[in-house]
Amino acid sequence: MRILHIAPHLGGGVGKAHATVMEAERRDGSSIRRSYVLLEAPRDTTYAERVRASGCELHVSPAPAEIAALAAEADIVQIEWWNHPRLYGLLASEILPALRLVLWTHISGLAAPLIPRRLVETADHVLFTSPCSLDAPNLKGEIRARPGAFGVANSGFGFDGIVRADRTPGTPLRCGYIGTLDFVKLHPRLFDFLDAVESPINVGLWGEHDPQGPVAARAAAMRRPGRVRFEGYADRPANVLADLDLFVYLLAPGHYGTGENALVEAMSAGAVPIVWGNPAEAAIVSDGETGRVVRSGEDFVATMAELSAAPARLARLSAAARIEAARRHSPAATALALADAYRAALSGTKRSRPFHEILGLDARAWFESSVAELMSEGAVRLVASLAAAKGSLAHFRACFPADPSLAGWMPAGSQAGGYSPVKSSGSLITRFGA
């Protein structure tokens, strides 16, 4: 079986997921032959090189004719979907031949950015990285109509064989977070919550951050700023997690994440997770069994006091988290879910897909398709983002600087805290951000 994967790149959580699954397939002697088209060169080649070492072909920024030829040779084309501008550009350019189409979506679709409904409708099979995506508001009708065309393939995997550091009785809880240090991802009141904890705690934050940015400023403004440390990039996350009692993972309501790789890794290391009650995190952590799910600042403070005073309970949660991570989040289980999707897709014939009709004709239409069906706080944050963050308007402008549909355009109401769709200009884009 020949599978062609098309992805913007193989960095971050998506890259790790593919590298881990491909290595598991290689150990198991899988007969699947995989090739990858990456629409841009990855900044960090670690995972791309691991995929290549597993026997997969990699084609980085190939010419349109080469992409078309690779797609024609494949039994199935798998799109690694998130709202990256280059994916929209490639699909809408209409260079792909008739194909069988599997989507593996790497955003939740519960808030902006949405998973385009018409793209889901045209796919032969759709895999979500979390069961929470089965409640995506714009996809419910399609899921009800074709339940057999949908499945879940986890993209977050933990570490094996971690030896935890012993905890000294009576010492402050060792707390930490690994991930994006930006309020696009973090709960906007994270530092208020940490400040309000009465019991002594030490909190390490691992990840790249702007020392002059809002996260650093908010941490410095705490009443107890000394309890938070910015540790920089975690080049050995397993070692970091093995030293933590608690993994404080309070993310912003409406964030776009789904697989939450860092959360699964923390559980596999026995760092007890405390998560905000967002759907993606609540689908991974069972409150009171493998961690704690909180829904208010008061709830968080009470939970911290409870666990600080109950080391035996903390130890039970730690052991249960490790067992659950190994049971539910294994690369072998994901490889099986992918194989099931391929078998279902192979029952159909290759066919052409009118992607330019499905997604729109220009970059403005593509951007709007990720937010226009749902007015939400998440949509506003995405529209108003000033940096070229994932899927932001600035990201689309960076990838398509010459697209006239974006020239001087700002969605109505985006600066005032609302979002109003604006009709697209309809100019056809034939080049996908090259």
PyMOL commands that set and color helices and strands:
alter all, ss='L'
color gray80, all
select helices_A, chain A and resi 12-28+46-53+64-73+85-92+117-122+131-135+140-145+147-149+190-196+214-220+225-227+237-242+261-268+279-282+297-308+311-328+331-346+355-359+363-369+377-384+393-399+404-406
alter helices_A, ss='H'
color red, helices_A
select strands_A, chain A and resi 2-7+33-38+57-60+76-81+101-105+125-128+150-152+173-178+201-206+228-232+246-249+272-276+292-294
alter strands_A, ss='S'
color yellow, strands_A
deselect
rebuild
show_as cartoon
